[in-house]
Amino acid sequence: MSETHLLYSYAITKMTPSQRKALLAGVDAGGRLPDGVVSARVLESIPETWARTDEETGSRFLTLQGRAALIPFDRYRQLRRANPETGAVHGLNHRDGQGLHRDGLVVFQSHDGRIAGPTDHWMTNAYPYITERGRKLVGMPLTAPALTARLPIGSTAVWRREGRPDERVQVGSWLFTDGTVRVTPLAWSMPLSPGTWAPAAELHPC
C-alpha cells in the first residue's frame, strides 16, 4: 500500500468506537474482520467502502479506504517511516503519539524495557516504537524479507527506470508489501531529500 495510493483514497471520515475496534481487529487478522469481536449490528453498520463482503462466505475484508479511515494520513506516513529494524518512530508530537498509542499502533518503551503511557513517557525517557499492528496497517514486514540480503538498509543501489538515466540511491527500508522500498537520491542536486519510494524490481546493487 503505497503513500500515493493511500493519499488518493484518504478522506475525512467519522466512525464509532465499535467500528474502529472491528477494523483494527481486521488489521490484526491480516485483513479479515474476525467473528465475535463486535456484534452483527456493528458489522452491518460498516460501509462496503471500508470492508467489502465476500458473497460466497459472507466474511468482511478491509479495503484500502477502510485502512485509510483509521488514522490521519500524516500519522500513516510517520508509521510507514519508522525504522524497520528497531521499530523506532521519529518525529511524533504529543497528540499523534496519544492517538497512535490509543489504537495500539505504537508503544512507549524505555531503553531498559519499561513500558510507559503517552502522557508520562518523558519521565522514563520512553520512546515510541511501532507495534505489530502498526506494521500490518502500513504494510511493513514483521521480519526482514529476502531482499535485505541483496539490498541491505544503508547500502547504495542503482535505480534503473525506462526512459530515465540511472540514479544512485541509498536504501532506507525493507521491502513493503506493495513492492516498494524507501530510497534517498545521492545526487548533489538533492543531498537532503527525505526519500521517496522505488519499486524493488528497479533497484540493483552497485
N, C-alpha and C positions, 0 to 999 in steps of 0.2 A: 504494500500500500504506500505509494509514493506521496511526498508532501504535496506535489502538484495535483494529483488526483483527489486527495483529501480536501484540499483547499476548494476545488471546484464543487465538491459535494457538501461542503460545510454550510450550514445555515443556522441562524439563531433559533433555537428550539427550547421548549419547556417540557419537562417530563416529571412525573410524580416520583417520590422516593421508591415506590414499589416497582415502577417501570425501570428505574435506574438499577435497582437490585437485580431485576431479571436480566437486563442487558449485560451487566457486569458478570453475572453468573455465566452468561453465554461466552464472554471473553475467556473466563477460566476454563470452560469446556471446549475450547477450540472453535467456537462459532455457533454451536448448537445450544439453544436455550434449554437447560435441563428441566425435567419434570420435577414437581414437588417443591421448587424454590419459591414460587409465588402462586397465587390462586389462578384458576382458569379465567376468572373475570379480569385479572390484571393482564394476562397474556392476550386476551381478546381485545384489550384496550390499546395494545401496542400496534401502531400502524405498520402496514406491509412495507413501507419505505424503510423502516428500521429493522424489521425482522420478517423475512419472506417465509411463507408457509409451503412446505413440500406437500403437494397434492396427494401423493401416494401414501405417505406415512403420517401426515399431519404435524410433523415436527417443525419448529420455527428455527430459522438460521439468521444470524446477524448479517446485515448488509453494510456496505461502506458508509451509507448515510447513518445507519444506527451507531456505528463506532464513532463517527464524527459528531453525533449529537451528544455523546457522553462528556466530552471535555472541549473547552475552547481551543481553537486552532493554535494559539500561542503556547498553551500547555502541551499540546500534542508535539509541537516542534521541540520543546525543551526535553520531553521524554525521549524523543527519537534521537536527540543529540547527546544522550547520556553516554558515558564511557562504557563500551560494550564489555570490557574486561573487568573493570572494577564495579560498574553499576552506578558510579557517582553521577549525580545530576547537577550541572553547573548553572548558576545564574538565577536560581529560583527566588522570587520575592516572597514575603510572608503570606500574602493572600493565595498565591499559586501553590505554595507549599502546603497550606492548610487544605485546599481543595483536592490536591492530588493525594494527600495523606488520607483524607476522608474516604476517598474511593478506593483505597488500598493500592494505589499506583506507585507510591513511594513510601519508604520507611526512613525514619531518622535514627542513625546509629553512630555511636562514638567509636574512636579508634580501639577502645578496649572491649567493644562489643555490646555496650549498654544501649538499650532502645529508649528513645525519648519521644515525647509528643511534639506536635508542630508549634506549640506555644512556649515550651520550656527547653527546646533542644539546645539553645545557646548556653545553658548552664553547664552542660557536659561536653560542649563542642561537638555535638552530634551533627552529622552531615546527611543530606538526603541521598538515598540510593533507590534506583528503580527496582520494583518488585517483579516477581514472575508474572503477575497480572499485567503490570505496566509493559513488560517486554512483549507479551502476547498482544496487547492492544495496538502497539505501534509496529509489530512485525519484527522485533529484534529477536534473534535466535537466543535460546536459553543456554546453549553451549557453542563453542567455536565450530563453525562448519568447515568442510574440507578446503574451501577456498583460502582459509587462513594460512595453510601450508604453502600455497602458491603466491599469495599476496598478503604477507603479514601486515598488521597495523603498524604504520610508521614507515613502511617501505616505499620506494619510488617505483612508479609504473608508467607505462606509455599508454595514453588514451588514444586509440585509433578509431576515427569516425569517417565514414564515407563522405567524400567531398570536402573534408577539412584537413588541415595539416596535423600531424601527430603532435601531441602535447604531453609534456612530462607533468605528472601529478604525484601527490603524496596520498597514500591510502590512509583513511581516517576512521574506518569502521569495519565490522564484519559484514558479511552478505545479509541483506534484509530479505524478507520473504517475497518482496516484489522484484527481486533480481538486481537490485541496485546496491552500490557501495558509495559511501561519502568520500569525496576526494577534495584536495586543495590544490589548485593550479600552482606550479612552481615558477611560472613566467615572471619576469621582472615587472611586467605591466600590472600584475595583480598579486604582489607579495603578501598582502594581508587579507586575501579573500577568505571569508569564513567557511568556504567549502560548498560544494554542490554535489549532486547525485549522478553517478555514472553507471550505465549498465555493466555488470561484471564481465559480460562476454566481450566488451570492447577494451578491457584493460589487460595489459601484457607486462610481465616482469621486464625490467631493464636488463 
